[in-house]
Amino acid sequence: MNRIIQAFNRPNKSKILSIFFTAGYPQLQDTRRIIESLESAGADMIEIGIPFSDPVADGPTIQESSEIALSNGMTLKLLLEQLEGIRETVTIPLLLMGYLNPVIQYGMERFCETIAKIGIDGLILPDLPIEEYLHDYKSLFEKHHLSNILLVTPETSDERIRLIDEHTNGFIYAVSSSSTTGKTAGVSQQQTNYFQRLANYQLRNPHIIGFGISDRTSFEKATQYADGAIIGSAFIKQLKKHQNGDLETAIHEFIRALKN
């Protein structure tokens, strides 16, 4: 059983707190210590963002972190080097989140083989259509025991949600609204209706909610209807606020405020 599935099948059945951050931010060499601090603070899963110069789903906070990471010198090759040996200290699920272009340039087969050896559990590539994944890459992902995390939005049709559920082998990423990351705060009634709609499907796979989850209140609201939630922009703001201070303590304070 892979680490993602194990996380959703823990005996205590607590909701999954997944944290997103951008690799190479705030400083180039911060990636590994942020991952290790997140696990020790109590995060259940980590999404490591691959910085990209032309993001389509990222709001200003994550865009800025990507720009800074790239200017710091972060590349996909360097990130993979930084992550070598990460499983010596980290046990929770680790995912890479980014865009298709850098992965294609690196070489999809080489990329999947490399991250599998490192101990990465899955990929989130928002601009990889499910049809292309099924036709070109599904067998490759399965060969290397990698989960491809597919996204649904409030506009996703019932038929497509069923298709995504059928071909998911980790969890479904439920985007909370039709906007970029960090743009909304709190949970609206419209979003609550959408969360209830997803819950009513009784999907085969767990689903967690991302975009607009920023604090304990919104986390608890979203996880009334889902198996977990993802926090990204709010965490990156915490890193920015404490980038010249004690980053480990700031991370522990952030997670403690969410999970208590």
Backbone torsions as a table, in degrees:
resi	resn	phi	psi	omega
1	MET	NA	128.7	-177.3
2	ASN	-76.6	168.0	-172.9
3	ARG	-64.3	-32.8	179.5
4	ILE	-64.7	-49.8	180.0
5	ILE	-63.4	-38.9	176.7
6	GLN	-59.8	-40.1	-178.9
7	ALA	-61.7	-37.6	-179.2
8	PHE	-82.3	-6.8	-179.2
9	ASN	-117.7	28.3	177.2
10	ARG	-66.4	148.7	-177.9
11	PRO	-58.5	-33.8	-176.3
12	ASN	-79.3	-12.3	176.4
13	LYS	56.8	25.4	177.6
14	SER	-71.0	157.7	-177.7
15	LYS	-72.7	143.5	-177.5
16	ILE	-77.1	128.2	171.0
17	LEU	-105.3	110.7	178.7
18	SER	-107.2	134.2	-178.5
19	ILE	-114.9	132.1	175.3
20	PHE	-104.6	138.7	168.8
21	PHE	-147.6	163.0	-177.9
22	THR	-93.9	125.6	179.6
23	ALA	-62.2	136.8	178.6
24	GLY	85.5	10.7	179.2
25	TYR	-127.6	139.0	2.5
26	PRO	-78.1	-23.3	176.4
27	GLN	-117.7	155.5	-174.0
28	LEU	-56.2	-39.2	-174.7
29	GLN	-95.3	13.9	-177.6
30	ASP	-81.6	-15.4	-170.0
31	THR	-52.6	-52.2	-173.5
32	ARG	-69.0	-41.7	-178.1
33	ARG	-70.9	-27.8	174.6
34	ILE	-66.3	-44.5	178.6
35	ILE	-59.4	-48.7	-177.9
36	GLU	-65.1	-38.1	178.9
37	SER	-68.6	-37.4	178.8
38	LEU	-62.8	-43.8	179.1
39	GLU	-64.7	-46.6	-177.9
40	SER	-65.5	-25.9	179.1
41	ALA	-79.2	-20.0	176.9
42	GLY	118.7	7.9	173.9
43	ALA	-63.7	147.4	-177.1
44	ASP	-96.6	-22.1	-177.8
45	MET	-158.6	150.7	-177.8
46	ILE	-130.5	133.4	174.0
47	GLU	-109.3	115.9	-177.1
48	ILE	-95.5	114.3	-176.9
49	GLY	-79.6	129.8	174.3
50	ILE	-87.1	112.8	-176.3
51	PRO	-61.1	141.4	-176.8
52	PHE	-144.0	142.5	-172.6
53	SER	-78.3	-16.3	-175.3
54	ASP	-135.1	62.5	-178.2
55	PRO	-71.8	150.2	-179.6
56	VAL	-108.4	-20.8	-175.3
57	ALA	-113.4	-3.9	-173.8
58	ASP	-91.3	136.1	175.3
59	GLY	-79.9	-177.1	-173.0
60	PRO	-60.9	-35.3	-178.2
61	THR	-65.2	-48.3	-179.5
62	ILE	-72.5	-35.1	175.4
63	GLN	-58.5	-45.7	-179.7
64	GLU	-62.8	-42.2	179.7
65	SER	-63.7	-36.0	177.4
66	SER	-66.3	-43.3	179.5
67	GLU	-61.3	-42.8	-179.9
68	ILE	-67.5	-42.2	179.5
69	ALA	-61.0	-42.9	178.7
70	LEU	-65.0	-41.6	178.4
71	SER	-67.8	-26.6	174.9
72	ASN	-69.5	-19.1	-179.9
73	GLY	109.9	10.9	-179.5
74	MET	-70.8	135.2	173.6
75	THR	-134.5	166.5	177.9
76	LEU	-63.1	-42.0	179.3
77	LYS	-60.2	-45.0	-179.7
78	LEU	-65.9	-40.5	178.2
79	LEU	-58.0	-45.9	-179.7
80	LEU	-64.0	-34.3	175.8
81	GLU	-66.5	-41.2	179.5
82	GLN	-63.3	-31.1	-175.3
83	LEU	-85.9	-8.6	179.1
84	GLU	-59.7	129.8	179.3
85	GLY	82.2	6.6	-177.0
86	ILE	-62.4	-27.4	-178.4
87	ARG	-75.1	-3.3	173.4
88	GLU	-74.2	-22.6	-175.6
89	THR	-125.1	-15.4	-173.2
90	VAL	-123.6	132.9	-176.9
91	THR	-114.1	-19.4	-176.1
92	ILE	-75.4	163.2	179.8
93	PRO	-60.8	137.5	176.5
94	LEU	-122.5	131.2	178.2
95	LEU	-125.3	150.8	171.5
96	LEU	-103.2	133.5	179.3
97	MET	-123.6	129.0	-178.8
98	GLY	-171.5	-156.7	-177.7
99	TYR	-117.5	158.0	-168.7
100	LEU	-65.5	-35.6	-171.9
101	ASN	-55.5	-52.9	-179.9
102	PRO	-62.6	-33.6	179.9
103	VAL	-68.3	-42.6	178.3
104	ILE	-63.1	-41.3	178.9
105	GLN	-63.4	-36.9	179.0
106	TYR	-70.8	-31.1	-175.9
107	GLY	106.6	111.1	-172.1
108	MET	-58.5	-45.6	-177.8
109	GLU	-66.3	-44.8	177.8
110	ARG	-61.4	-39.8	-179.3
111	PHE	-64.2	-49.3	-178.9
112	CYS	-62.0	-42.2	179.1
113	GLU	-62.7	-42.9	-177.0
114	THR	-66.9	-47.6	-176.0
115	ILE	-71.1	-29.5	176.4
116	ALA	-65.3	-40.5	178.1
117	LYS	-65.6	-35.7	179.1
118	ILE	-66.7	-34.6	-178.0
119	GLY	111.4	17.8	173.9
120	ILE	-71.9	140.2	-173.6
121	ASP	-95.8	-23.8	-176.7
122	GLY	-168.9	174.4	-178.2
123	LEU	-128.8	143.1	170.0
124	ILE	-122.0	109.8	-179.9
125	LEU	-122.8	90.8	-172.5
126	PRO	-59.0	-25.5	-178.3
127	ASP	-98.6	16.3	172.9
128	LEU	-96.9	105.5	-179.8
129	PRO	-63.9	147.2	-177.8
130	ILE	-61.4	-35.1	-179.7
131	GLU	-63.0	-41.8	178.4
132	GLU	-67.8	-40.0	177.7
133	TYR	-60.1	-48.6	-177.3
134	LEU	-63.9	-39.0	-175.5
135	HIS	-77.4	-40.5	-168.8
136	ASP	-108.8	-28.1	-165.8
137	TYR	-127.4	-14.2	-173.7
138	LYS	-57.8	-45.2	-178.7
139	SER	-63.9	-33.9	178.7
140	LEU	-67.9	-44.0	177.6
141	PHE	-61.2	-44.5	-179.1
142	GLU	-65.3	-37.7	178.5
143	LYS	-57.3	-36.9	-176.9
144	HIS	-102.9	12.1	175.3
145	HIS	57.0	43.9	179.0
146	LEU	-106.8	137.0	174.9
147	SER	-86.8	133.5	171.4
148	ASN	-99.9	113.3	-175.9
149	ILE	-88.7	116.2	-177.1
150	LEU	-98.7	150.2	-174.5
151	LEU	-106.1	144.1	168.5
152	VAL	-124.0	154.4	-179.4
153	THR	-130.4	173.3	176.9
154	PRO	-59.5	-21.0	-179.3
155	GLU	-92.3	-6.3	-178.5
156	THR	-66.8	131.1	-177.3
157	SER	-70.8	159.2	176.9
158	ASP	-56.7	-43.4	-177.7
159	GLU	-61.4	-42.6	-178.2
160	ARG	-71.6	-36.5	176.6
161	ILE	-60.5	-42.6	178.2
162	ARG	-63.4	-39.8	179.3
163	LEU	-64.2	-44.5	179.2
164	ILE	-63.0	-42.9	179.2
165	ASP	-61.6	-38.3	-178.9
166	GLU	-64.1	-34.8	-173.0
167	HIS	-108.7	18.8	177.7
168	THR	-95.5	140.3	177.6
169	ASN	-131.5	35.9	176.3
170	GLY	-155.8	-85.2	173.4
171	PHE	-153.8	164.7	176.7
172	ILE	-100.1	133.2	179.1
173	TYR	-92.6	110.1	-178.5
174	ALA	-95.9	106.4	177.0
175	VAL	-72.2	126.8	-168.9
176	SER	-74.4	-22.7	-176.9
177	SER	-155.6	166.6	-179.4
178	SER	-89.3	61.7	178.7
179	SER	-147.2	176.0	178.7
180	THR	-81.1	168.5	-178.0
181	THR	-62.4	145.0	174.2
182	GLY	76.0	3.8	-174.2
183	LYS	-85.8	-28.0	-179.6
184	THR	-112.6	153.4	176.6
185	ALA	-129.3	138.6	-177.4
186	GLY	80.0	-178.8	-177.6
187	VAL	-123.7	119.9	-178.3
188	SER	-84.1	168.9	177.0
189	GLN	-65.0	-36.6	178.0
190	GLN	-61.5	-41.5	177.4
191	GLN	-67.0	-40.0	178.5
192	THR	-59.7	-40.6	177.5
193	ASN	-61.5	-40.5	178.0
194	TYR	-65.4	-43.9	178.8
195	PHE	-61.0	-40.7	179.4
196	GLN	-65.5	-38.4	177.8
197	ARG	-60.0	-44.9	179.4
198	LEU	-64.5	-41.8	180.0
199	ALA	-61.6	-35.5	-177.9
200	ASN	-68.6	-20.1	-179.6
201	TYR	-67.9	-23.9	-173.6
202	GLN	51.6	57.9	-176.1
203	LEU	-63.0	153.0	178.1
204	ARG	-66.9	-33.8	-177.1
205	ASN	-104.8	153.1	171.7
206	PRO	-66.1	156.6	174.1
207	HIS	-135.0	144.7	176.7
208	ILE	-126.0	152.7	-170.3
209	ILE	-104.3	134.3	177.5
210	GLY	-130.8	168.6	-177.4
211	PHE	77.4	115.0	175.8
212	GLY	88.7	0.2	176.9
213	ILE	-92.9	118.2	-169.3
214	SER	-133.1	-14.0	-176.4
215	ASP	-153.7	-177.2	-176.2
216	ARG	-63.1	-39.5	-178.4
217	THR	-62.3	-49.8	-179.3
218	SER	-69.4	-32.5	176.3
219	PHE	-63.5	-48.0	-178.7
220	GLU	-67.1	-36.0	178.2
221	LYS	-64.3	-48.1	-178.1
222	ALA	-65.0	-38.8	-174.9
223	THR	-81.1	0.8	167.5
224	GLN	-66.4	-25.3	-174.0
225	TYR	-114.4	-4.8	-173.6
226	ALA	-139.2	174.5	-177.1
227	ASP	-87.6	-4.6	179.2
228	GLY	173.9	-178.1	178.8
229	ALA	-149.3	159.1	-175.7
230	ILE	-116.0	134.3	176.1
231	ILE	-121.5	125.7	-178.8
232	GLY	-124.8	-68.0	-174.4
233	SER	-58.2	-42.6	-179.2
234	ALA	-63.5	-36.1	178.2
235	PHE	-69.9	-40.4	179.0
236	ILE	-64.0	-36.3	175.0
237	LYS	-62.4	-37.5	176.9
238	GLN	-64.1	-42.1	177.5
239	LEU	-62.7	-42.4	179.9
240	LYS	-62.8	-42.4	-177.2
241	LYS	-63.3	-33.1	-174.1
242	HIS	-115.2	21.2	-173.4
243	GLN	-64.2	-24.2	179.2
244	ASN	-103.6	11.8	-178.7
245	GLY	-120.9	-146.6	-179.0
246	ASP	-87.0	94.6	-174.6
247	LEU	-65.1	-39.1	-178.7
248	GLU	-62.4	-44.7	178.6
249	THR	-63.8	-40.6	178.8
250	ALA	-62.2	-37.9	178.6
251	ILE	-67.4	-43.9	179.4
252	HIS	-63.5	-40.5	178.6
253	GLU	-64.0	-39.9	-179.4
254	PHE	-63.5	-48.4	-178.2
255	ILE	-68.1	-39.6	179.3
256	ARG	-61.9	-37.7	178.5
257	ALA	-66.0	-26.2	179.9
258	LEU	-85.8	-39.7	-172.1
259	LYS	-105.2	-25.2	-179.5
260	ASN	49.6	NA	NA
